[in-house]
């Protein structure tokens, strides 16, 4: 197949491109390097050094003898989006190209507007390009389990059968997201479902949990193939942050009581889920939804697991929760679709001791402890709107 990976320079996009290429597909990578720009803005950097996209592509070509086509541009530019779809001619498009941080979207008005503009407009431009150029292209879109929120009922895989006043219908599962970022993902899901229903497009929406890990089989072949490892309070996942704190002998900071429950999966399972979705596509007119995670943990349980793996000497510190969310809640989400298509998951307990903590300890000298503390709060504060904010939105 010919598969175009949007956001292919990012944490998930880069290993996905390699995994698909290793599986024998012709792969193109699209990026505008916005994620690297957020590091400059926030004064943060990946714990693991990462090479430029050009060096990555050369390293992969030298090892695998398989080229990766590269395109630099922005999906919010409809001309570029149309051009890259027309030029590469994909059978499938994997869409990672969005601002992915909930805290980043909650910094202020400018960051909220930027997040929704970048994510929603980019996806709309992509839908129009596919519809106009080749409606048979299968869109594989990265969603988020955070779209659902934490309802007091079981979370189904995207769709829900509802009986109301004696009548029954199948509808998209109600969403109650917890940030402007997650809201942008909800808007994407509704826009894509509408395009499938109206234009007969084929799409798979992968509502993904928290991803952990920094290495796949393909990336292990050369240092220049490494993907990023974010641990800061804005872009770092809770697991990454706790692991790096443990490696630095810093207290493991848990927001609130730590009862927040989240679905999680290994990076190796993420790239395999994408491969499975591409090779077993949705049908024309189908908006297919998978909940993409393999296990679920509370933050409190994660901290205890990491504390034990680190030898038990690192204390756990409960701190004020900067987010507006329930500290304790019911959480049960269905996630059978990808398992039924052949996913064989890796489990966190095995990965943590063997990989994550060891990796964090090897690179602990690069960690900036000032980035551990939460710097963004969900409660209302006045949002500055000035030249800098206007430039960001632009």
Beta strands, then each sheet from edge to edge (+ up, - down):
strand 1: 2-6
strand 2: 26-31
strand 3: 68-72
strand 4: 92-95
strand 5: 138-144
strand 6: 159-164
strand 7: 167-172
strand 8: 202-208
strand 9: 210-212
strand 10: 252-255
strand 11: 261-266
strand 12: 287-292
strand 13: 295-298
strand 14: 316-319
sheet 1: 3+ 2+ 1+ 4+ 5+ 8+ 12+
sheet 2: 6+ 7-
sheet 3: 9+ 11+ 13-
sheet 4: 10+ 14+
end
